[in-house]
Amino acid sequence: MSEIVLRADGVGKRFGGFTALSGVNLEVRAGERLGLIGPNGSGKSTFTNCLAGAFPSHDGGFTFKGQKLAGLKSHERARRGLARTFQLPRPFRGLSVFENIRVPLAYAGRHEATEERAMECLEAVELAGKAQRMPKELTQVELRRLELARATALKPELLIADEAMAGLSHAEVDQILALLFRLNAGGTTIIMIEHVMRAVTEFSQRLAVLVAGKKVADGDPRTVLSMPEVEEAYLGR
Ligand SMILES: Nc1ncnc2c1ncn2[C@@H]1O[C@H](COP(=O)(O)OP(=O)(O)OP(=O)(O)O)[C@@H](O)[C@H]1O
């Protein structure tokens, strides 16, 4: 079995008096494809934000590649190999597709040829042909592909894909799935947060389920999805 790349230990987060996450433990192994699911408002994005360093957790913490992440800012976590996509893609609207990838690479201070790496990233998401276009000229699925290129430009070891497929057609979901499978085959560990159940079940080797900020299940997807508490909470049966 491969080594544990990420460990969450008792992660908790409150917003004022509201507890959004409570005592969440999770282990992810190198190269794994994990689906993190749960109903709206169950804490999936809050978990991602705590992990990525967008805001601090109140309790517990994360260990990534054997090192604690507490106190590290988002960009420091990114440099250590942790990447995430945003539910709503946030391209730099005033920059071309190419510059959207090149600029963050240059900012990250990579000494490798950033122009070549930027082009390689666009090729990987099949956007090389649109390198000189502006984000507003892209379709929804192309924006999601650009978001994936941005997130993976620094060759992360772990990618959290937060609802990368919301609102896409069946065929477009397949495009994103194929990209994520390809990234994983190249060695990237992936946590998929998704409401498109077909995609989650096709992709995930394991499922973890959050309900009201607590992890209620974690295991083989078929077993997890047939658990009565998961069916009741998640599928509303
Ligand atoms: N910045 C914030 N301030 C106050 N409450 C917040 C904040 N961010 C999230 N919450 C609350 O925390 C809870 C968990 O939200 P979160 O976005 O993590 O859920 P989610 O599982 O990602 O939902 P969805 O599937 O709809 O994206 C929700 O009740 C939400 O309203």
The ligand as a MOL file (V3000), in Angstrom:
LIG
                    3D

  0  0  0     0  0            999 V3000
M  V30 BEGIN CTAB
M  V30 COUNTS 31 33 0 0 0
M  V30 BEGIN ATOM
M  V30 1 N -17.4370 32.2430 5.3840 0
M  V30 2 C -18.5020 31.6850 5.9860 0
M  V30 3 N -19.1920 32.3410 6.9380 0
M  V30 4 C -20.2520 31.7880 7.5550 0
M  V30 5 N -20.7360 30.5540 7.2800 0
M  V30 6 C -20.0950 29.8490 6.3270 0
M  V30 7 C -18.9570 30.3700 5.6160 0
M  V30 8 N -18.5400 29.4210 4.7190 0
M  V30 9 C -19.3820 28.3800 4.8650 0
M  V30 10 N -20.3110 28.6310 5.8140 0
M  V30 11 C -21.3660 27.7210 6.2610 0
M  V30 12 O -20.7620 26.4880 6.6040 0
M  V30 13 C -21.5770 25.4020 6.1760 0
M  V30 14 C -20.7620 24.5050 5.2810 0
M  V30 15 O -20.5920 25.1490 4.0250 0
M  V30 16 P -19.7260 24.5410 2.8640 0
M  V30 17 O -19.6900 25.5560 1.7750 0
M  V30 18 O -18.4500 24.0500 3.4060 0
M  V30 19 O -20.6130 23.2990 2.4430 0
M  V30 20 P -20.4710 22.3560 1.1540 0
M  V30 21 O -20.6030 20.9630 1.6520 0
M  V30 22 O -19.2480 22.7000 0.4040 0
M  V30 23 O -21.7640 22.7710 0.3490 0
M  V30 24 P -22.0310 22.7640 -1.2400 0
M  V30 25 O -22.1230 21.3320 -1.6440 0
M  V30 26 O -23.3400 23.4850 -1.3470 0
M  V30 27 O -20.8900 23.5030 -1.8960 0
M  V30 28 C -22.7900 25.9990 5.4990 0
M  V30 29 O -23.8630 26.0320 6.4260 0
M  V30 30 C -22.3440 27.3980 5.1400 0
M  V30 31 O -23.4230 28.2960 5.1270 0
M  V30 END ATOM
M  V30 BEGIN BOND
M  V30 1 1 1 2
M  V30 2 1 2 3
M  V30 3 2 2 7
M  V30 4 2 3 4
M  V30 5 1 4 5
M  V30 6 2 5 6
M  V30 7 1 6 7
M  V30 8 1 6 10
M  V30 9 1 7 8
M  V30 10 2 8 9
M  V30 11 1 9 10
M  V30 12 1 10 11
M  V30 13 1 11 12
M  V30 14 1 11 30
M  V30 15 1 12 13
M  V30 16 1 13 14
M  V30 17 1 13 28
M  V30 18 1 14 15
M  V30 19 1 15 16
M  V30 20 2 16 17
M  V30 21 1 16 18
M  V30 22 1 16 19
M  V30 23 1 19 20
M  V30 24 2 20 21
M  V30 25 1 20 22
M  V30 26 1 20 23
M  V30 27 1 23 24
M  V30 28 2 24 25
M  V30 29 1 24 26
M  V30 30 1 24 27
M  V30 31 1 28 29
M  V30 32 1 28 30
M  V30 33 1 30 31
M  V30 END BOND
M  V30 END CTAB
M  END
